[in-house]
Amino acid sequence: MSLSTVRGTLSNLQSCREEIGTTMVIVTDVAIDLAESNATGEETNPGIEEMEAMILECAKLDREINCFVEIVQQVTGEVTSQQPEAMFSLSATVKERFTERTALLSDAELQKHQKVVAFKDSIKNTLNQGTTWK
């Protein structure tokens, strides 16, 4: 596998991150619609809870892709300054570092993801407005 192939694949992963961001915006919009149509004004709407679970999954995927891209960039940067034989261990090195780094991540950190925070703020504001409309 050549480094140009690796770079092309990383570019595709970056495009995936953009799509994930778009998905998170759509999920937020759907949740806002659910909150606006919520007759009870309670935050425990099952549909909203499902949207929150979905936005957290998107945030996790976004974080993992970002982590993977960073590691691949680091490893390929190191390999280019080493002997050509180092290319043979590229995949194993990336896998090892990715596993190490993701083991250090916690789901609690996902609550700080920019789009998760925006999601929660939007739902809270919409529900608060709903109680003032009634």
Helices and strands as residue ranges (DSSP letters): H 3-37, H 46-80, G 84-89, H 90-103, G 107-112, H 114-133
